[in-house]
């Protein structure tokens, strides 16, 4: 994923993953831990990267991830990027940030992330979100700061997600 995104920094694959900066592996101390998750990626962050593509297909392999953080695409100015379908398969995700990426649209399949509690899509080029987002019953926080969303659409979003704190 890091290579595909061409991040500013990279991990030294000669050292154990539990020592990588910006990566947390599951262990017994984490809430939601089950033995099958031991040693798998719980949290990963990718920041200051350069892509003109969707999020890499490799994200689909982070099936045990609880939180993923993508921030700071240097190609944000393209304003025509999409999330991609692979991230929409990570049904265990509870927290997701895709900020300053250059998104123009939210994939309807994001509604597949039924465990999502926190979604940060700030500093993109979003003008609306799909109505399928109302299917995210566990969503408690949606951050849309820095997006060119008009007031009437903001009101629609708030009504669409009555149990969610929406920050514009």
Helices and strands as residue ranges (DSSP letters): H 2-5, G 17-19, E 23-25, G 35-37, E 41-49, G 57-61, E 67-73, G 76-78, G 86-89, E 95-99, G 108-112, E 118-120, G 131-135, E 141-143, H 151-160, E 165-167
